[in-house]
Amino acid sequence: GKQGYRVIRPLAERTAYSEELVPTDALTVAILDTETTGTNPVKDRIIELGMILVQVCPRSGTAYRIVGTFNEFEAPGFPIPEESTRIHGITDAMVSGKRIDDARLAEIIAGVDLIVAHNAAFDRQFAERRFPFFANKAWACSFAQIPWNTEGIGSAKLEFLAYTCGFHY
């Protein structure tokens, strides 16, 4: 603004993005994120998988309602490297004895039309290796498939995008 400062606010939990009626041909989109023990999908493992399911108009791209969420931890079977914990904050104690519920996740994914991840090339490899049913779904990437620079945004990093939109987390 003209005053030389910008107020940022926390992300607020919400259940709807539009008050309009949801179109009958709305798609169910899963916005997915994984946290892992490292970057190698062969030797590293998913330790957290989170999703928000949103109804989206296939013509306009308008998001309407949040229709579900999923977030679970999983013990990788070996100690989480310290450098990974520094990035995501997940410790061995947080995942101890935990396992992602394959059947519940498969049931949720069965009703999903599209999966969106920020850097889907990364998340998809891990998701499909651990949960083969993800391979049968269409994926999109909010990092690589959106021309952020033409939107006037100089970086596609999630923290920067949130800050640019006036949010912090």
QUIHU-V806883 format. One record per pair of residues at least 24 apart in sequence whose C-alpha atoms are under 8 Angstrom apart, sorted by the first residue. I is the first residue (numbers start at 1). J is the second residue. Records with the same first field share a line. If there is no record, write none. Layout:
I->J + J
//
This chain:
6->166
7->166
8->163 + 166 + 167 + 168
9->166 + 167 + 168
10->167 + 168 + 169
11->167 + 168 + 169
14->66
15->65 + 66 + 67
16->64 + 65 + 66
17->63 + 64 + 65
18->62 + 63 + 64 + 65
19->64
20->64
22->55 + 57 + 64 + 65
23->57
25->57 + 58
26->55 + 56 + 57 + 58
27->55 + 56 + 57 + 58 + 112 + 113 + 114
28->53 + 54 + 55 + 56 + 111 + 112 + 113 + 114
29->53 + 54 + 55 + 56 + 112 + 113 + 114 + 115 + 116
30->54 + 112 + 113 + 114 + 115 + 116
31->115 + 116 + 117
32->115 + 116 + 117 + 118
33->117 + 118 + 123
34->123 + 127
35->88
36->84
37->76 + 80 + 81 + 84
38->81 + 84
39->122
41->125 + 126 + 129
45->76 + 126
46->74 + 76 + 126 + 127 + 130
47->73 + 74 + 75 + 76 + 95
48->72 + 73 + 74
49->73 + 100
53->112
70->105
72->99 + 100 + 101
73->98 + 99 + 100
74->98 + 99 + 100
75->99
102->131
106->133
109->133 + 134
112->137
113->137 + 138
114->138 + 139 + 140
115->139 + 140
116->140 + 141 + 142
117->141 + 142 + 143
118->142 + 143 + 144 + 158
119->143 + 144
//
